Amino acid sequence: MIRNKKVRIFSTSLLIVLLGFSSNYAFSQKKVIDKVVAIVGGNEILYSDIENQYMQYLMQGYTSNKKAVKCQIFEEVLFAKLLLNEAQLDSVEVSDEMVENEMDRRLSYFVSQIGSQEKLEKYYNKSILEIKNDLRTTIHEQMLSEQVKNNITKDITITPTEVREYFKALPKDSIPLIGSEYQYSSIIMIPKIQPEEKEFARHKLEGIRERIVNGESFESMARMYSEDPGSAMKGGELGDFSRGVMYPEFEAAAFSLQPGVLSPIIETEAGYHIIKLIKRKGDYINVRHILIMTKISPLSLEKTKKKMDSVYQLVANGDLTFEVAALRFSDDDSRFSGGVAINPASGSNIFTPEQIEKTLFFSLERMNIGEVSKPSLYDKERNVKAFRIVRLDKRSKPHKATFEQDYDKVQAVALNVKKSEAVGNWIKEKSSKTYIIILDDDLKSCSFKYKWE
């Protein structure tokens, strides 16, 4: 990552509410009397708005200058309220459905992190409906503000000349070291699950289901037979979840169950399940399930490996280019782009060592540029096994960033700096026309980047 030491890109985190929960709780335990510390337009800033975010900062292990940190947090909250004020003036709209969807997404994540809906309610001493009511206004305001912020920079572009001028202006000691990076392509084949293999899994689960119907314990059967490692030892219990988390077929069956009722056999990508509803509370349910996975037979693995060996020989002998082989034989979507691997974290075809699984990384490290590996078996995703052939397309050594070699990175940083300047100009213009008053003497003494009063 390239950073300009001279320019601080001013942005507000607008703190993800679900993370702010924990600081809200910690703050409430101190019994601090809240107060209004500033007003931006018609929107108040409370002392708790600053303290909550500062508590979150401490919980992440940071302990630097308290005053400076609180001042920075306060300036970011001022910015957030200025954005909100502009959204209100411009009548920016966010639908109730969008707010509800975002609230459900955040709550689902937080419930999964804390363990259950009951634990969440106990932690905050509030029902899930009360928590939602507390969240709704905050999330709505955040989404309004984010729309305004995006509108400030959405039309900003940067020319190659501007990128070059930005890079030339960087002090030599500010030009960073770029770590090793890799680009590779792959041909992937996924062994097919044969009908008899699926039938075997289903038949096994039918036997387990019949034993449960005849009186045996679902929990005991789950501990003995379920092939879901995350829930088997807990008697198949998954914990509270809402819609949009599990496989669609699984959710459709689970949410239609009544407490204590055993589901029919459900098929998903993972295999076959039977489900038993433990409880339902609001938008959340908790179930037990038993999973019998559909497994690839040794015969299917061997057939696919032989096919991959043949493809490898065609590429190695020059009878087919890697790109044509990928298009003809790969089971991955990358076949349409010659097998080029795309980094899901960045959307580009560039990977850092940390972004490559260890086995593949060690293989790439031993390869020469343009070399093609022999087929190897690996776990693709969700217990899906696959074979792959990999070609190393490019590997860079650690180096000082250069304009030519690292243009994309320099361009991205220069564009962010330009956007930051646009945001800064927007703040200067809007803050001069907006009623802003800081009521707290300590916060008023902060050294701000922008003039707020």
N, C-alpha and C positions, 0 to 999 in steps of 0.2 A: 504494500500500500504506500502511496506517495502522499506525504503531508506537507503543506506549506506552513512553515513555522510562523510566518508573518501574518497569516490570515486564519482567524478562527471562524469556522463555518457555523454561524449562529442558527440554531434550530431548537425547537422544543420537542421533547420526547412525548409530551402529552400523556405521560405515564400510562402504560397499559393498566387498566383498572384492576384487573385480577391480581397483579403484582402489588398494586397499591393497597389492596386489602390488608396485607399483613402489617403494613406500617400504620394503617388506620387503627388496627387493633392495638398495636403497641402504644400508639399515641393516646388512645382512649384509656389505657390502663394507668397513665400518669395523672389523669384527672386535671389536665391543664385547662384553664378557662379560655375558651376561644374568643377571638375578637376580629373585627375587620381591620386589615392593615393597609388596604388600598382599594381604590375604585377606578375601574376602567370603563368609560361610558356608563352604562347602567348595570354593570356587573361588578360584584364585590369580590375581593380576594381576602380569604380568611387566613388567620395565623396557621390554622391546621393545614391549609393547602401547602404551605411551605414546610411545616414540621413533618407532615406525613412523608413527603418526598425525601426529606433529610434522613428520617428514620430508615427509609428504604436504602438510602446510600450507605448508612452505617451497617445495615444487615448484610450488605454485599461485601463487607470487610474493609471498606475504605475508612481512613481515619485522618485525612488531611485537614487543613485549616478550616475550622468550623465556620467562621465568619465569611470567608471567601466562598465556600460551598453554598451556604444559605443565600448569599447575594446572587450567585449564579442561578440557583434554583428560582429565586424570586424574579429575576429578569426573564427567565423562561416562562414563568407563569404570567407575567405581564404581557409577554408576546402572545401567549395562548388566549388571554382575555381580549387582547386587541383584535386577534383573528375572529374570535367569537362575536365581538361587537360589530365588525365589518359584515360578518355573515348575517347578523340580525338586521343591519341597515339595508343590505342587498336582498333581503328576503330569500336567502339560500334555504333550500328545503332538503330534508332527509326523511324518507318515508318511515312510518312506524315499523313496517316489515323489515327494513334494513337494520333498524335499531335492535329489534327483537332478535334477528338472526345473529347480529354481532354479539349481543348480550349472551345468547345461548352458547355461542362458540366459546366465549371467554369462560363462562361458568362451567361448561363441560370440561374444558382443560383444567380449570382449578379444582374441580371435583376429582378428576383423575389424579391430580397431584397430591391432594390431601387425603384421598382414600375413599370417601363416600360423602353423600349429601348430608348425612347426619353429622359427620365430623365437621363439615363446613358450617352447618347451622350451629353446632355447639361452640365452634371456635369464635364465631361472631355474636353468639347469643341472639340469633335472629332466624326466623323461618326463611326458606328459600324465596318466598314471595316478598318478604321484607327486604332481602338482599337485592332482589331484582328491582324493587321500587327505588332503592338507594342508587342502584347502578344506572337506571334508565336515563335520568336527566344528564348524568355525567357523560355517558356514552353518546347521547344525542349531541351534546355540546362539542365533544371531541370530533365527531364526524362532520359537523358543520364547519368547525375550525380547519379541519384537514382539507375540506373542499376549497376553502379560501386560500389556504397555503399553496395547494397544488395549482390554483389559477394564477398565482403570482409568477410561477416559474415554468408553466406548461409550454409557453411559446419561445423559450430561450434556447438558442442554439449557439454553436461556436464554430468558427472557421479554422482551417489548418494554420492560417497565419496567426490567429490569436493564440492557438495552442503553442506554436513555436515561440511567440513572444513571451508567453507565460513561462515556458521552460527555460528560456534564456535568462529571464529575470531571477530565477531561483539561485540563491547563494550556493556555492559549491558544496559547502558542508550541509546543505539541506537536501541535496540529491541523495535519495535513499538507495540502499542495497536491495536489489530484487533477488529473491530466492530462486531456487531451481523450479522449473515448470516443465510440464509434460503435455504432449499431445499424442493421442493414439487412436487407432481405429480397431474395430473388432467385428468378427463374424460369430454369431451366436445361434446355437441350435438347442431347442428345448425338447427333451425326450417326451414322447406322447404317452399319456396314461391310457392303457388298453382297457376295453370294456370289462374284461374279466377281472382286472385289478380293482376297478370301481365296484364291481359286484361283490368282490370279496370283502371290501371295507363296509359296504352297506349291510351285507349279511351278518358280519360280526356285530355291528351296532344293533341290528334287529334282535339278536340274541340277548344283548345287554338290556335293551328296552323291555323285552318280555320278562326278564328277571325282576326288573324294577316294578313293572305292572303287577307281578305276582307277589310283591311285598318286600323285596330286598331294598336296602337303603341306596338312594340316589348318590348320596355323598360317598358312601363306601365304593360303589361302582366307579365313580369318577376318580377316586384316589387310585383304584386298581387298574383301570383301563383307559382313562382319558389320555389322549396324546397332545393335549394343550399344556405345555410345561408351566405356563403362568398361572393356571387355575387348578390343575389336577390335585395338588397337595392341599388345596383349600376346599376340597370337596366339590370342585367345579365352579365355585362362586367367582363371578367376574367383578363384583362391586358395582356401584351406581354408575349408570351411563344414560345419556339422552340419545336422541336420533342423530344420525350422521356420523357415528363412531364405528359401528360394526359393519360387517358385510350386509348389503341391502336385504338379501334373502333371510339372513339371521334376524335382523331387526324387525322385518315384517312379521315373522313368526313370534318373536319374543314379545313385541308390543301388543299382540292380539291375544296373549294368554291370560288366563285368570290365575290367581294365586293357588299354588299347589297342583295345577294341572300340568300333565306331561305332554309335550308337543309331539307331533309326528316327526319322522326323520326329515331333516332339512339338509339340502346340499348347497355348499358354497365352494369358493375356490380352494379353501383349505381342506375340504373333505366333507364328511357327514356328521351332523350334530343331532342330539336330542337336548331339549331345553325344558327347564322347570322354573317358573316364576316364583321368586321369593317374596317380593313386595313391589308395590308401585306407589310412588309419592310425587305428585305433580307431574313434571315432564320427565322424571327419572324413573328407571326401573333397576332392579337387581335380580339377576338370574343365576342359576347353576346350569352348566352344560357339560356334555361329554362329547368329545371330538374323536372320531376315528379318521385319520388322514388317509387320503388316496395316495398310495405310494407308487413310485416308478419301479417296475420289475427289473431285475438284472438283465433280462433279455432285451427290454426296451433301451436300457443304458448302452448295452453292447451294440445294438443296431445303430443308435445315434452316433456312437464313437466311431464305428466303421465308416459311416457316411462323412463324418468330420475329417477322418484321416484321408479320405479320397479327395475332399475339397482342399485340404492342406497340400496334398501332392500336386494338384492342378495349379495352385498358386505358386508353390515353391519351384515347380518346373517351368513356370512362365506360360503355361497353357491358358490361364485365365488371369486377368488383373485382379487385384484384391477388391477393387470397386465392383467389378462385374460379379465376382463370386459372392460378395455381400448381397447384392441385389437379387441374385438367383436363389441363394441358399439360407441367408440369415433369417431368423425368426424375430429379430428385433426391428423396431421402427427405424433405426439408424441405417438400415439397408438402402433407404431412398436417398441417403446422402453419402454413399460409398462406405458406410460403416463407421463414420467419424463419431467418436464418443463425445457426448455433450455433458458438461459439468452442471448438475442440477442446482448447485449453489449459486452459479453465476450466469448460466445460460450460454456460456461460451464453450469453446473446445479446449480450454486451458485448465490444467489441474495443478495444484500444489501437491507435494508429497503427502500432506495431511489429508487431502481430499481423495486419495486413492487407497482402496483396501490393501492391507499389508501384503497379502499373497501376490496380488497383481503388481504392486509397487516393486517388490523384490525381483519379480520377473522382468519388469521394464528396466530396472537398474542394470541387469546383466546383458541387455540387448543393445545392438548397434542401431543407429538410425536407419529405418527402412527394413529392418529385420522382422521376420514373421515367426511367431512362436508356434510350437506344436499344440494340438488340441489339449485342453485341460478341463477338468470338471470343477465346477464351483457352485456355490449357493447364490442364485440370482436375486431372489426376493421371496418373502413369505414361504420359505421352505421349498421353493421351486429350484430344482437342480438343472443345470444347463452346461453345455460344452461351449468353449469359445476358442477362437484363434485371434491373436492380437498382433497388430503391427505397430511398432514404435515410429511415429511420424516426426516427432521433434522433441528434443530435450535441451533445455538451456541450463547453463551453469550460473551460480550466483554471480551477480555483477552490479556495478553501479548503473542506475537507470540511464539509458540514452534515448534521445528523441526518436531516432529511426527504429531501434529495436523494440522500444516500449511505448510506441505512439498511442496505442489504445488506452493504456493506463494513464499516461500523461493527459490525454484528451479528457478522460473521465474526471480526473481531479480538476483540471482547468475549467471544465463545464460546471462542476460543483462550486468552484470558487466564484464563477460568474453568477450562478444562481444565488449564492450567498450574498453577493453584492446587491443583487436585485431585491432580495428580501430585506437587506439593510436599508436600502433606499425607500422601500415600501414602509418600513417601520418609522423612518424619519418623517415621511410625509403624513402618515396616518396619526402618529402620536402627537404631531403638532396641531392637528385638527380635532382631536378627541379629548374629551374631559377625562383627565387622569390626575388623581391625587394620591400621594403616599402618606398615610396617617401614622405609621410606626417610625419613631425616631431612629431606631437602630437600622432599619432597612433603608431609611432615607439617606443614611450616611454611606451606603454602598457605593463602590466605584463601578458604575454601570458602563456598558459599551455604548449604549444609546441614551439620548436625553428623553426622559419619560415625563417630566413635568415642565 
